Structure formats: structure tokens, C-alpha cells
Amino acid sequence: MCIIIYRPVDATIPEAGLRYYHKANSDSWGLMWAAGGHLQIQTGEGNYASFHKALRLARGAVVVHLRTATT
């Protein structure tokens, strides 16, 4: 099952929660946010460090998708 997290503007997601959910759903991740009147999307596979860096750089309200592979 996937995890969807909504981060409102000027909010933070606790680091422990991010690590926990990423570990449980570490196959791939995606971020979605609005910037300059356009929808921005960034995706990646596994790797907590790249996921965390992308989330830190995303501004405003962000939707996070953490995916686990299913068969």
C-alpha cells in the first residue's frame, strides 16, 4: 500500500515520520507542488537521501507519495 502525505504551506513533517514511512515504502517516491503557476513533479527510486533533499527544496504545499512494489 502506498503512503500519501500532505505538507501544508510553512509546515514541516517530522524527520522520524519521514524515515519510518520511507523505510516501509521505499521502492519509489514522488513529490508534487505548485510553483510559478505550474504543477511541479519530481520522482525517484529508493534512496532516502535524494528523497529528503528533494522534499527540502520543494516550496509551499507539497503532496508526497511513497510507493512499495506490489505483485
N, C-alpha and C positions, 0 to 999 in steps of 0.2 A: 504494500500500500504506500502511496506517495504522501509526503508531508507538504502542506501549503501553509506558509506563514505570511501574514500581512504586517509590514512595518509602517506605521503612520509617519507623517512628517515630523521631524525632530524627536523621534523615539529611538530607542536602542533595543536590541534583542540581547538578552543576557548571554555571555560567552559560553557558559556551561550548557545552556539550552541549545545553542547552535552546534556545539560539538556533539552533544547527545543525539540530536536529530540527524546530523550529517553521518555519524557513525552507523546509525540504524538504516539510513537510506543513502548510501554512499556511491551508488552506481553512476549517477549523473545529477546535475543541478542546473537550474535556470533562474534568472532574475528578470523582472520586468518593471519598468518605471517610465514616467513621462518626463521629457526634457525638451525644452525649446519647441513645444507644441507637437512633438513626435513621440511615439512609443519606442522606447529603447529595450532591447532584449539581448541578454548575454547568457551563454550556456557553457557548460564544461562537464568533464567526466571526472568522477572520484576527486582526489586531491583537495583536501580541506584548505590548504594554504591559498590556492588560486580562488576557491570559492569565497573565502573570508576576505581576501583582497578586493575582489570584485564587489562584494557587498559593502565594504568600507567606502569604495569610490562612487557607488550609486547614491544619488542625491534625491531628497524628497521621499514621498511614499513609495515603497517597494513591495512587490509580491515575490516571494521566494518559493521555489519548487524544488524539493529534494526527492529524488526518484530511486527506487530499488527495482532491480530487474525481476520480472516475473516470467514464468514459462507457460 
